[in-house]
Amino acid sequence: MPDTTQFGDIEDNFSEATLKPNTVLISRYRIIGELGGGGQGAVYQARDLNFPEAKRLVAIKEMHYPSADPNQRSATFKTFQREANILATLAHPAIPKIFDFFDQNSRAYLVMEYINGSDLEVLLTKTKELPIDKIMEWASELCDVLDYLHGQQPEPIIFRDIKPANIMVDSRGNVRLIDFGIAKKFVSGTKHTMIGTEGYSAPEQYRGDVNPLSDVYSLGATLHHIITREDPRLAPPFSFNERPIKDYNSSVPSGFVEIINRALEMEPSKRFQSCAQMKEAILKVRYGGGGGMIAVNGTDDGSPKGTELFPNMENFGIEARWTFKTEDEIRASPTGYRNYAFVGSYDTNVWAVDLTNGEFAWKFPTQGGIASSPVMDTSSKLVLFGSEDHTFNAVDFSSGRINWSYTTKGRIRGTPRVAHDHVFFGSDDGRIYALVAANGRYLWEYDMGEAVRSRPFVTNELVIAGSDSGEVVALELSGNKKWGFRAKRGVMSSPIVDDQGICFFGSFDGHMYAIDSGSGYSMWRFRTTGPIVSSPAILDDLVYFGSTDGHFYAINAESSREKWKFNAESPIVSSPVIYKDNVYFGSNDGKFHCLDTNSGKEKWVYETKGAITAAAHIMENVILVGSTDNSVYALPLID
């Protein structure tokens, strides 16, 4: 990629990294290495020594003073301090948290949350094509964070430099905005410095007339670059119309092309008038006419056998919008895509039902029970799942017709993971498999020696999974082993890696483990009094999971200190899901619980007639819950 060209009155005074590994700043931050640099300094990875028993990683941004002139030094420091002050007032999942700001040895330092991932500019160099649905997801997330910035009071904050290099994709696939160095509060009628990046900046930015719609243009320019792979810095300014998106990628939905083209209008009045408006348009293209919102209408007149609309049940006043009954137990998690819900059953079928009313759409028969939760590959529009007949299947989401299948040497009970256009899954034959998601082409397999029933977790660099032997391995994307870790008993709990690069998983030995995902180094373990099958979920600095000892736990991700635990009075093997301030999980007595994430207080409970052994699935305003009473329930998403 070509170097970024800044225009305006800020010089590019990048200096070589001045901090060596093991340097300690203000007796607290030990430098590990350099992450990158630009502008007027470098960015380092460091460890916070205030947490000696936990490996808390941070990013430290350094700014050096370009001149000995005290006035210029003061101006430079104020510029850097402005970035710190802006970040300190913000709280959004896509904006890095700020921890500290200080001045030392003629340098200013900003200590921020460390984001484990890669920026989009790097991803563009490492990939040939990114999935369009993932790009639309990122676009929606970016609209959300920009709308948050533009909604700040008393003045909106304009980012002014949206481009691939300033957008990170973290280990969970979410986008994060970085480098707020030129972000500025907007005052109507005030001329601003001509600053930004050529190719991405709106026409009015060149005149110093920046406003929230300038960020809309830059986002459109960024999306155009990501899809076409045509760098706007190498083309004449404002020439996107000379490079039609469809000429480079014919698979892009026409509606998404129209959205990008509207964002790139030369006149601000012709663009989307807010990022919220742009997000709404993206959701409508991505999910259909309803923009992903699920309307609940209809009566039970003419409902097919197996569907029950609005059953009359006393569950804290909560009524299921519909239930759908299969022919045997549901032990796997449902999933959904567009207007369909998909659920596997031990009756050997994967069923598709209408999300709106639970009406039967299609079913796909296998020769064995389904314990593997179906997942969607949105790029190829395929539903992917395994069966106890040893076969892994990919079927069309709308028709249920088989697209491809792959046979292993054992039952497939683990849930697959789709990432990097591949699908990764384990089998009872002891192997982890990697296939091309679109066509099932074999890539590699790794032999763990014992059944693999945990769902692999995939980062930008690693595939992490556990086995019945208790071994947890991290494989490179090529299938080569990077490290291994062994718990005392089997691991069915699926690993998860947080933004600090810490991997969490549970074991049949009753412990929740935290290990460094880069090295496999053990950081801590938390003991319960029963085997842990439940896969952990993470929100902020807390890890949530259930245990067969009947308790649901919330513990600190850095120290493993217990914040609270909830007595469900029944073993918990299902995995939690988190939405806003609520955490949801099921227990073996058939109850589905909703707890407050902060206090652990139960908000409501819904009772089914069988054990709930897998995670629920949330889609906009509905929660899909499977039960061993053979039924899937569609519950309203309420507090």
C-alpha positions in Angstrom: 0.0 0.0 0.0 1.3 3.5 -0.7 2.1 5.8 2.2 -0.7 8.0 3.5 -0.5 11.6 2.4 -1.7 14.1 4.9 -2.6 17.6 3.8 -2.8 20.7 5.8 -0.6 22.4 8.4 0.6 19.4 10.4 4.0 18.2 9.4 4.8 14.5 9.1 7.5 14.3 11.8 7.7 10.6 12.3 10.7 9.5 14.3 12.1 6.1 14.8 11.0 4.2 17.9 12.8 5.6 20.9 11.7 3.0 23.5 13.4 -0.3 23.6 11.8 -3.5 24.9 11.7 -3.8 28.8 11.8 0.0 29.1 9.5 1.0 32.0 7.5 4.2 31.9 6.5 6.0 35.1 7.3 2.8 37.0 4.2 1.2 35.6 4.3 0.3 31.9 6.9 -2.2 30.6 7.4 -1.9 26.9 7.1 -5.2 25.0 7.7 -3.9 21.4 6.7 -1.5 18.7 3.2 -1.9 17.1 3.6 0.8 14.5 4.1 4.5 13.9 3.1 7.5 12.0 2.4 11.2 12.4 4.7 12.4 15.2 5.7 9.3 17.1 5.3 5.5 17.6 2.8 3.1 19.1 4.0 0.4 21.5 2.6 -2.6 23.2 3.2 -2.7 26.9 2.3 -4.5 30.0 0.6 -2.8 33.0 2.8 -3.7 36.0 0.0 -2.6 38.4 -1.5 -6.1 37.7 1.3 -8.4 38.5 -0.8 -11.6 38.6 -2.6 -10.9 35.2 -1.1 -10.0 31.9 -2.9 -6.8 31.2 -1.7 -5.4 27.8 -2.0 -1.8 26.7 -1.1 0.3 23.7 1.0 3.3 24.3 1.0 6.1 21.8 4.1 8.4 21.9 4.4 11.9 20.6 7.7 13.7 20.5 8.1 17.4 20.3 9.4 18.5 16.9 11.1 21.7 18.1 12.9 23.2 21.0 10.7 26.3 20.7 8.5 26.4 23.9 5.6 27.8 22.0 5.6 25.0 19.4 6.2 22.4 22.1 3.1 23.7 23.9 1.0 23.7 20.8 2.1 20.1 20.0 1.3 19.0 23.5 -2.1 20.6 23.4 -2.8 18.7 20.1 -2.0 15.4 21.7 -3.8 16.3 24.9 -6.9 17.1 22.8 -6.9 13.5 21.5 -6.7 12.2 25.1 -9.5 14.5 26.2 -11.7 13.4 23.3 -11.2 9.7 24.0 -11.6 10.2 27.8 -15.2 11.5 27.3 -16.3 8.7 25.0 -17.8 5.2 25.7 -18.5 3.1 22.7 -17.5 -0.5 21.9 -15.8 0.6 18.7 -13.7 3.3 20.4 -10.5 2.3 22.3 -10.7 3.0 26.1 -8.1 5.5 27.5 -6.3 4.6 30.7 -3.6 7.2 31.2 -1.9 10.4 29.8 1.5 11.7 30.9 4.6 13.6 29.9 8.1 12.1 30.3 11.6 12.7 28.9 10.4 15.3 26.3 7.8 12.9 25.1 4.0 12.8 25.7 2.3 9.4 26.1 -1.3 8.2 25.7 -2.1 4.8 27.3 -5.0 3.1 25.6 -6.8 -0.2 25.3 -4.7 -2.8 23.3 -6.6 -4.1 20.4 -5.6 -7.6 19.2 -6.1 -7.5 15.5 -5.2 -5.9 12.2 -6.1 -2.7 10.4 -8.1 -2.9 7.2 -5.2 -1.7 5.1 -3.1 -4.7 6.3 -6.1 -7.0 5.6 -6.3 -5.7 2.1 -2.7 -6.7 1.5 -3.2 -10.2 3.0 -6.5 -11.1 1.3 -7.7 -11.4 -2.3 -11.3 -10.6 -1.4 -13.3 -10.0 1.7 -16.9 -11.3 2.1 -19.4 -8.7 1.1 -21.7 -9.6 4.0 -18.8 -9.0 6.4 -18.1 -5.7 4.7 -21.7 -4.7 5.1 -21.5 -5.7 8.8 -18.4 -3.5 9.3 -20.1 -0.7 7.4 -23.1 -0.9 9.7 -20.8 -0.9 12.8 -18.8 2.1 11.5 -22.1 4.0 10.8 -23.0 3.3 14.4 -19.8 4.7 16.0 -19.8 7.7 13.7 -23.4 8.4 14.6 -22.3 8.2 18.2 -19.5 10.7 17.6 -21.8 13.1 15.6 -24.3 13.0 18.4 -22.0 14.3 21.1 -23.1 17.3 23.1 -22.7 20.2 23.1 -20.8 19.9 19.8 -20.6 16.9 17.5 -17.1 15.2 17.0 -16.0 14.9 13.4 -13.4 12.1 12.9 -12.1 13.7 9.7 -9.9 10.8 8.7 -11.9 7.6 7.9 -9.7 5.3 5.9 -8.7 1.6 6.1 -5.5 2.3 8.1 -7.6 3.9 10.9 -10.0 1.0 11.2 -8.9 -2.1 13.2 -10.6 -5.5 13.0 -10.2 -7.1 16.4 -9.9 -10.8 17.2 -13.7 -11.2 17.3 -14.2 -9.7 13.9 -15.5 -6.3 15.1 -14.3 -3.0 13.8 -12.6 -0.4 16.0 -11.8 3.2 15.1 -8.2 4.2 15.9 -6.1 7.4 15.8 -8.3 10.3 16.9 -5.3 12.6 16.4 -7.2 14.9 14.0 -10.7 14.4 15.3 -12.3 17.7 16.2 -15.4 19.1 17.8 -17.6 20.7 15.2 -18.8 24.3 15.5 -21.3 25.4 12.8 -20.1 28.2 10.7 -16.4 27.9 11.7 -13.7 27.2 9.1 -11.4 24.3 10.1 -7.8 23.4 9.2 -7.5 21.6 5.8 -6.6 18.2 7.1 -7.3 14.6 6.2 -6.0 12.0 3.8 -6.1 12.7 0.0 -8.4 10.3 -1.8 -10.7 9.7 1.2 -11.5 13.3 2.3 -14.6 15.0 1.1 -14.4 17.9 -1.3 -15.5 20.4 1.4 -12.6 19.3 3.6 -10.2 20.8 1.1 -11.9 24.1 1.7 -11.8 23.7 5.5 -15.6 23.4 5.6 -15.7 20.1 7.5 -19.0 18.8 9.0 -20.6 15.4 9.9 -21.4 14.6 6.3 -17.7 14.8 5.5 -17.3 11.5 7.5 -20.1 10.0 5.4 -18.1 10.7 2.3 -14.9 9.3 3.8 -16.8 6.1 4.8 -18.1 5.8 1.3 -14.6 6.2 -0.1 -13.3 3.6 2.3 -16.0 1.0 1.4 -15.3 1.7 -2.3 -11.6 0.9 -1.7 -12.2 -2.2 0.3 -14.5 -3.7 -2.4 -12.8 -2.7 -5.6 -9.2 -2.9 -4.2 -8.6 0.4 -6.1 -6.6 2.8 -3.8 -8.1 6.3 -4.1 -4.8 7.8 -3.2 -3.4 6.7 -6.6 -6.3 8.1 -8.6 -7.4 11.6 -9.4 -9.4 13.2 -6.6 -13.2 12.5 -6.6 -13.0 10.1 -9.5 -14.9 7.2 -7.9 -17.6 7.3 -10.6 -14.8 6.4 -13.1 -14.4 3.1 -11.2 -17.9 1.5 -11.0 -18.0 -1.1 -8.2 -19.8 -3.7 -10.3 -16.9 -3.6 -12.8 -14.6 -5.0 -10.1 -17.0 -7.2 -8.1 -20.3 -8.3 -9.7 -21.5 -10.0 -6.5 -22.0 -6.8 -4.6 -25.8 -6.2 -4.1 -27.0 -3.4 -6.2 -28.6 -1.8 -3.2 -25.2 -1.6 -1.4 -23.6 -0.1 -4.5 -26.3 2.6 -4.5 -25.6 3.3 -0.8 -21.9 3.8 -1.4 -22.5 6.0 -4.5 -24.9 8.2 -2.5 -22.3 8.6 0.3 -19.8 9.7 -2.3 -21.9 12.5 -3.8 -19.9 15.7 -4.3 -22.7 17.8 -2.8 -23.2 17.1 0.9 -27.0 17.7 0.5 -27.2 14.7 -1.8 -25.5 12.3 0.7 -27.2 10.5 3.5 -28.0 13.2 6.0 -26.7 11.2 9.0 -24.8 8.0 9.6 -27.9 6.6 11.3 -29.8 7.0 8.0 -26.9 5.3 6.1 -26.9 2.4 8.6 -30.7 1.9 8.2 -30.2 1.6 4.4 -27.4 -0.9 4.9 -29.5 -3.1 7.2 -32.4 -3.1 4.7 -30.1 -4.3 2.0 -28.4 -6.9 4.2 -31.5 -8.4 5.8 -34.2 -7.5 3.3 -37.1 -5.0 3.4 -37.4 -5.0 7.1 -33.7 -4.1 7.7 -33.4 -7.1 10.0 -36.4 -6.2 12.2 -38.7 -9.1 12.8 -42.4 -8.3 12.8 -44.7 -10.6 14.7 -48.1 -10.9 13.1 -50.7 -13.5 12.3 -52.9 -16.0 14.1 -53.0 -19.7 14.5 -55.4 -20.1 11.6 -53.9 -22.4 9.0 -50.7 -23.0 11.0 -49.0 -26.2 10.0 -48.7 -29.1 12.5 -45.7 -28.4 14.8 -46.1 -24.7 15.1 -47.9 -23.1 18.0 -48.4 -19.3 18.0 -48.6 -17.3 21.2 -48.9 -20.3 23.6 -50.6 -19.4 26.9 -47.9 -19.9 29.5 -47.3 -18.3 32.9 -43.6 -17.3 32.7 -43.2 -13.9 34.4 -45.9 -12.7 31.9 -43.6 -13.6 29.0 -45.3 -15.4 26.1 -43.4 -17.2 23.3 -44.3 -15.6 19.9 -44.3 -19.1 18.5 -43.0 -22.6 19.2 -42.0 -25.2 16.6 -41.9 -28.9 17.6 -39.6 -31.3 16.0 -39.7 -35.1 16.3 -36.9 -35.6 18.9 -34.7 -33.6 21.3 -33.0 -30.4 20.4 -29.6 -30.4 21.9 -28.0 -27.8 19.6 -28.3 -24.0 19.3 -30.6 -22.6 16.7 -29.4 -19.9 14.3 -31.0 -17.5 11.9 -30.5 -15.7 8.7 -32.8 -13.2 7.0 -36.4 -14.5 7.5 -35.4 -18.1 8.5 -34.6 -19.9 11.7 -32.5 -23.1 11.5 -32.4 -25.8 14.1 -30.9 -29.3 14.3 -32.7 -32.1 16.0 -32.0 -35.6 17.2 -34.7 -36.7 14.8 -31.8 -36.6 12.2 -33.1 -33.4 10.5 -32.1 -29.8 10.2 -35.3 -27.7 10.1 -35.9 -24.3 8.6 -38.9 -22.3 9.8 -40.2 -18.8 9.1 -38.8 -16.4 11.7 -42.0 -14.3 11.7 -44.5 -17.0 12.7 -42.7 -20.3 13.1 -44.2 -21.9 10.0 -42.4 -24.9 8.4 -40.2 -24.0 5.4 -38.1 -27.1 4.7 -36.1 -29.8 6.4 -32.9 -31.6 5.4 -32.6 -35.3 6.5 -29.3 -37.0 7.5 -28.6 -40.5 8.8 -27.8 -39.5 12.3 -28.8 -37.2 15.2 -27.9 -33.6 15.0 -25.9 -32.2 18.0 -23.8 -29.8 15.9 -25.4 -26.4 15.8 -25.9 -25.0 12.3 -24.1 -21.9 11.3 -24.4 -19.6 8.3 -21.8 -18.8 5.7 -23.4 -15.5 4.6 -21.0 -15.2 1.6 -22.2 -18.3 -0.1 -25.7 -18.3 1.5 -25.1 -21.8 2.9 -26.2 -23.4 6.2 -23.3 -25.6 7.5 -23.6 -28.4 10.1 -22.4 -31.8 11.1 -24.3 -35.0 11.9 -23.7 -38.2 13.9 -23.6 -40.0 10.5 -20.0 -38.7 10.2 -21.0 -36.2 7.5 -20.5 -32.4 7.4 -23.2 -30.8 5.1 -23.7 -27.5 3.4 -27.2 -26.7 2.2 -28.9 -23.7 0.5 -30.5 -21.5 3.2 -33.7 -20.8 1.2 -34.4 -24.2 -0.3 -32.6 -26.8 1.9 -31.0 -28.4 -1.2 -27.5 -29.9 -0.7 -24.6 -27.9 -2.0 -21.7 -30.1 -0.8 -20.8 -32.6 1.9 -17.7 -34.0 3.4 -17.3 -37.3 5.3 -15.1 -37.7 8.4 -14.2 -40.9 10.2 -16.3 -40.1 13.3 -19.5 -38.5 14.6 -19.6 -34.8 14.3 -21.0 -33.2 17.4 -19.1 -29.9 17.6 -20.4 -26.6 16.2 -18.4 -25.3 13.2 -16.8 -21.9 12.9 -16.8 -19.9 9.6 -13.9 -17.5 9.2 -11.6 -16.3 6.4 -14.0 -17.9 3.9 -13.2 -21.3 5.5 -15.1 -23.5 7.9 -13.4 -25.2 10.8 -14.9 -28.0 12.8 -14.0 -31.0 15.0 -15.0 -34.7 14.8 -15.1 -37.6 17.1 -12.3 -39.1 15.0 -10.1 -36.7 16.9 -9.4 -34.3 14.1 -9.9 -30.6 13.4 -10.8 -30.0 9.8 -10.5 -26.9 7.6 -12.5 -26.7 4.4 -13.4 -24.0 1.9 -16.8 -22.9 3.1 -18.2 -22.2 -0.4 -17.4 -25.6 -2.0 -16.1 -28.0 0.7 -12.7 -28.2 -0.8 -10.3 -29.9 1.7 -7.5 -27.7 3.1 -6.0 -29.5 6.0 -6.7 -31.6 9.2 -5.0 -31.8 12.5 -5.1 -34.9 14.7 -5.7 -34.2 18.4 -6.0 -37.9 19.3 -9.3 -37.6 21.0 -12.8 -36.5 20.1 -13.1 -32.7 19.3 -16.5 -31.4 20.4 -15.6 -27.8 21.3 -16.2 -25.1 18.7 -12.9 -23.8 17.3 -12.2 -20.1 17.9 -10.5 -18.3 15.0 -8.5 -15.1 15.2 -6.7 -13.3 12.3 -3.8 -15.7 12.9 -4.9 -18.8 14.9 -7.4 -21.6 15.2 -7.9 -22.6 18.9 -9.8 -25.7 20.0 -10.0 -28.3 22.8 -10.5 -32.0 22.9 -11.8 -34.8 25.2 -8.2 -35.5 26.2 -8.0 -32.1 27.9 -5.6 -30.7 25.3 -6.1 -27.2 23.9 -4.1 -26.3 20.8 -3.5 -23.2 18.8 -3.0 -23.8 15.1 -1.7 -21.4 12.5 -4.2 -20.8 9.7 -2.1 -23.3 7.7 -2.8 -26.0 10.2 0.6 -26.1 11.8 0.7 -26.2 15.6 1.9 -23.1 17.4 1.3 -24.2 21.0 -0.5 -26.7 23.2 -2.0 -26.5 26.7 -3.4 -29.4 28.8 -6.1 -29.3 31.3 -6.6 -32.1 33.8 -9.7 -33.4 32.1 -11.6 -33.0 28.8 -12.5 -29.7 27.1 -15.9 -29.4 25.5 -16.2 -25.8 26.3 -15.5 -23.6 23.3 -12.5 -21.2 23.7 -13.0 -17.5 23.3 -10.3 -14.8 22.9 -10.8 -11.3 24.2 -9.4 -8.0 22.9 -6.3 -8.4 25.2 -5.4 -11.6 23.5 -6.5 -13.8 26.5 -8.1 -17.1 25.8 -10.8 -18.5 28.1 -12.3 -22.0 28.3 -13.8 -24.4 30.8 -12.9 -28.0 31.5 -14.4 -31.2 33.0 -11.9 -30.7 35.8 -14.2 -27.9 37.1 -11.9 -25.0 36.2 -12.3 -22.0 34.0 -8.9 -21.3 32.4 -7.3 -18.1 31.2 -4.2 -18.5 29.0 -2.3 -16.1 26.7 -3.4 -16.8 23.1 -0.1 -15.9 21.7 2.0 -18.3 23.7 -0.3 -20.7 25.6 1.1 -19.4 28.9 -1.3 -20.0 31.8 -2.5 -16.8 33.5 -5.0 -18.1 36.0 -7.7 -20.7 36.6 -10.9 -20.4 38.5 -12.4 -23.4 40.3 -16.0 -24.5 40.5 -17.4 -27.6 42.1 -18.5 -29.3 38.9 -17.4 -29.9 35.4 -17.7 -26.9 33.0 -19.2 -27.7 29.7 -20.6 -24.2 29.2 -18.6 -21.9 26.8 -17.7 -18.5 28.3 -19.0 -15.2 27.1 -17.2 -11.8 27.6 -18.5 -8.3 28.3 -16.1 -5.5 29.2 -13.8 -7.0 31.9 -16.1 -9.9 33.0 -16.2 -13.5 31.9 -19.6 -15.2 32.2 -20.2 -19.0 32.3 -22.2 -21.8 33.9 -21.1 -24.9 35.7 -22.7 -28.3 36.4 -22.5 -27.3 40.1 -25.7 -25.4 39.4 -24.2 -21.9 39.6 -23.7 -19.2 36.9 -20.6 -17.1 37.4 -19.3 -13.7 36.6 -15.6 -13.3 37.3 -13.0 -10.6 36.5 -11.1 -11.4 33.3 -7.8 -10.1 34.6 -7.7 -11.3 38.1 -10.4 -14.2 38.1 -12.0 -12.6 41.2 -15.6 -13.5 41.5 -18.0 -10.6 41.1 -21.2 -12.6 41.6 -22.7 -16.0 41.1 -26.3 -17.0 40.6 -27.8 -20.3 42.0 -29.9 -21.8 39.2 -30.5 -24.9 41.4 -29.8 -27.2 38.4 -26.8 -28.1 36.4 -25.9 -25.6 33.6 -24.3 -27.0 30.4 -25.6 -24.4 28.0 -23.5 -21.5 27.0 -24.5 -17.9 27.7 -25.3 -15.1 25.3 -25.1 -11.4 26.1 -27.3 -8.7 24.8 -27.0 -5.1 26.1 -27.1 -5.4 29.9 -28.6 -8.9 30.0 -27.0 -12.4 30.0 -29.2 -15.3 28.9 -28.7 -19.0 29.6 -30.6 -22.3 30.1 -30.4 -24.9 32.7 -31.1 -28.7 32.9 -34.4 -28.2 34.7 -35.8 -26.5 31.5 -35.6 -22.9 32.7 -34.3 -20.1 30.5 -32.9 -17.3 32.7 -32.3 -13.6 32.0 -29.9 -11.9 34.5 -28.5 -8.4 34.9 -24.9 -8.6 33.7 -23.7 -6.2 36.4 -25.5 -7.5 39.5 -26.5 -11.1 38.7 -30.1 -10.3 39.7 -32.6 -12.4 37.8 -34.9 -10.3 35.6 -37.1 -13.0 34.4 -37.2 -16.8 33.7 -39.1 -18.8 31.1 -39.8 -22.5 31.7 -39.7 -25.1 28.9 -40.6 -28.8 29.4 -37.1 -30.2 28.8 -33.4 -29.5 29.5 -31.8 -26.6 27.7 -28.3 -27.8 26.7 -27.1 -25.2 24.2 -26.9 -21.5 23.7 -29.8 -19.4 22.6 -29.5 -17.3 19.4 -30.5 -13.6 19.3 -31.7 -11.8 16.1 -32.7 -8.2 16.6 -36.0 -8.6 18.6 -36.3 -12.3 19.2 -34.5 -15.0 21.2 -34.4 -18.5 19.8 -34.2 -21.2 22.4 -34.0 -25.0 21.8 -35.1 -27.6 24.4 -34.9 -31.3 24.8 -38.8 -31.2 24.9 -38.3 -31.3 21.1 -39.2 -27.6 20.6 -37.6 -24.4 19.6 -39.1 -21.3 21.3 -39.1 -17.7 19.9 -39.2 -15.4 22.9 -39.5 -11.6 22.7 -36.3 -9.7 23.3 -37.2 -7.6 26.4 -35.4 -6.5 29.5 
